Amino acid sequence: MSRSWYNDNDDFDADEGPSKSELKRQMEELQALGKKLTQLTKEQLAQVPMSETLEKAIVEHKRLKQGEALRRHMQYIGKLMRTEDSEGIQAVVDRFDASSHAYVQHFHMLERWRDRLLNEGNETITEIINHYPDMDAQHLRQLVRNAKQEAARGKAPTSSRKLFTYIREIVERSL
């Protein structure tokens, strides 16, 4: 009678946690997220919730030029990412990624604010200022007035674009 390598009497713990392959996939995902962080601008990085250590590592990565040093440093960033709030970081990074659902939603929200300002008037100006107190009411009213005048004259929507840009700057600064 041959003995099988598996003994039915052995305690088999099916819930041993993630497999080695799963752990490797998770680490690669964290490293990929770290790589996305290295591609953000200073203004975008300022909005990302991360530790000072990770922030310094990202700044250092931008300074490096050589291939092998970059690769090793990317691994270091991936290691630092293990202790970070990866979901919070991913949510912010998605806002900057034009292909992500979060970016599209954010962009549509900004467009709705702009359209409401142009179509509804003073009530919307008051509402947006209540939502985002950093907005300069006088500047906002001037941008709305200029955009309405351009639309009435059939000119290119330059002021409408400026209004959208202003709204986006204030909203993203408050996030």
C-alpha positions in Angstrom: 0.0 0.0 0.0 1.5 3.3 -1.1 1.2 6.4 1.0 0.0 9.5 -0.6 1.7 12.8 0.1 -1.5 14.1 1.6 -2.7 12.5 4.8 -6.4 12.9 5.4 -5.8 13.2 9.1 -3.6 16.3 8.7 -5.1 19.6 9.7 -5.3 21.5 6.5 -5.8 25.2 6.9 -7.4 26.5 3.7 -7.3 30.1 4.9 -3.6 30.7 5.0 -3.9 34.2 3.5 -3.0 35.4 0.0 -0.8 33.2 -2.1 2.7 34.1 -3.1 1.5 35.0 -6.5 -1.2 37.2 -5.1 1.2 39.0 -2.9 3.5 39.6 -5.9 0.6 41.0 -7.9 -0.3 43.4 -5.0 3.3 44.6 -4.8 3.4 45.2 -8.6 0.2 47.2 -8.4 1.6 49.3 -5.6 4.7 49.9 -7.6 2.6 50.9 -10.6 0.7 53.4 -8.5 4.0 54.7 -7.2 5.1 55.1 -10.9 2.0 57.1 -11.6 2.9 59.4 -8.6 6.3 60.1 -10.1 4.6 61.4 -13.3 2.4 63.9 -11.5 3.2 67.7 -11.3 4.1 69.4 -8.1 0.6 70.9 -7.9 -1.0 67.5 -8.3 1.3 65.8 -5.8 0.4 68.4 -3.2 -3.2 67.0 -3.3 -2.1 63.4 -2.8 -2.4 62.1 0.8 1.0 60.6 1.5 3.7 60.5 4.1 6.7 62.8 4.0 9.0 59.9 3.4 7.1 58.9 0.2 7.0 62.5 -1.0 10.7 62.8 -0.6 11.3 59.6 -2.5 9.1 60.8 -5.4 11.0 64.1 -5.5 14.3 62.1 -5.5 13.0 59.9 -8.3 12.4 62.9 -10.5 16.1 63.9 -10.0 17.6 60.5 -11.0 18.7 60.0 -14.6 20.3 56.6 -14.9 18.3 53.4 -15.7 19.4 51.1 -13.0 19.2 53.7 -10.3 15.7 54.6 -11.5 14.7 50.9 -11.4 16.0 50.4 -7.8 14.4 53.7 -6.7 11.1 52.6 -8.2 11.3 49.4 -6.1 12.0 51.5 -3.0 8.9 53.6 -3.8 6.9 50.4 -4.2 8.1 49.3 -0.7 7.1 52.6 0.8 3.7 52.3 -0.8 3.0 49.2 1.3 2.5 51.4 4.4 0.5 54.1 2.6 -3.3 54.5 2.2 -3.2 53.1 -1.4 -6.9 53.5 -1.9 -6.9 57.2 -0.9 -3.9 57.8 -3.2 -5.5 55.9 -6.0 -8.7 58.0 -5.7 -6.7 61.2 -6.1 -4.5 59.9 -8.9 -7.7 58.8 -10.8 -8.9 62.4 -10.7 -5.8 63.3 -12.8 -6.1 60.3 -15.2 -8.2 61.4 -18.1 -9.2 57.7 -18.8 -10.6 57.1 -15.4 -14.2 57.2 -14.3 -13.4 59.5 -11.4 -11.8 62.1 -13.7 -14.8 62.1 -16.0 -17.2 62.6 -13.1 -15.0 65.4 -11.7 -14.8 67.1 -15.1 -18.6 66.8 -15.6 -19.2 68.4 -12.1 -17.0 71.3 -13.1 -18.9 71.7 -16.4 -22.2 71.7 -14.6 -21.0 74.5 -12.3 -19.9 76.5 -15.3 -23.1 76.0 -17.2 -25.3 76.8 -14.2 -23.3 80.0 -13.6 -23.9 81.1 -17.2 -27.6 80.1 -17.3 -28.9 80.7 -13.8 -27.1 83.8 -12.6 -26.7 85.3 -9.1 -28.3 82.4 -7.1 -25.7 80.0 -8.5 -22.9 82.4 -7.8 -24.0 82.6 -4.1 -24.3 78.8 -4.0 -20.8 78.1 -5.4 -19.3 80.7 -3.1 -21.0 78.9 -0.2 -19.5 75.6 -1.4 -16.1 77.0 -2.1 -15.4 80.1 0.1 -12.0 80.6 -1.5 -13.7 81.9 -4.6 -13.4 85.6 -5.3 -17.0 86.7 -5.9 -16.0 89.8 -7.9 -13.7 87.9 -10.1 -16.3 85.1 -10.6 -19.0 87.7 -11.5 -16.7 89.3 -14.0 -15.8 86.0 -15.7 -19.5 85.1 -15.9 -20.4 88.6 -17.4 -17.6 88.3 -20.0 -18.6 84.8 -21.0 -22.2 85.9 -21.4 -21.2 88.8 -23.5 -19.0 86.7 -25.8 -21.8 84.2 -26.2 -24.3 87.0 -27.2 -21.8 88.3 -29.8 -21.1 84.8 -31.2 -17.4 85.1 -30.4 -15.1 82.2 -29.4 -15.8 81.0 -25.8 -12.5 82.4 -24.4 -14.1 83.7 -21.2 -16.1 80.6 -20.8 -12.8 78.6 -20.8 -11.3 81.1 -18.3 -14.4 80.6 -16.1 -14.0 76.8 -16.2 -10.3 77.1 -15.4 -11.0 79.3 -12.5 -13.6 77.0 -11.1 -11.3 74.0 -11.5 -8.4 75.7 -9.7 -10.6 76.7 -6.7 -12.4 73.3 -6.5 -9.2 71.3 -6.8 -7.4 73.5 -4.3 -10.2 72.8 -1.7 -10.1 69.0 -2.2 
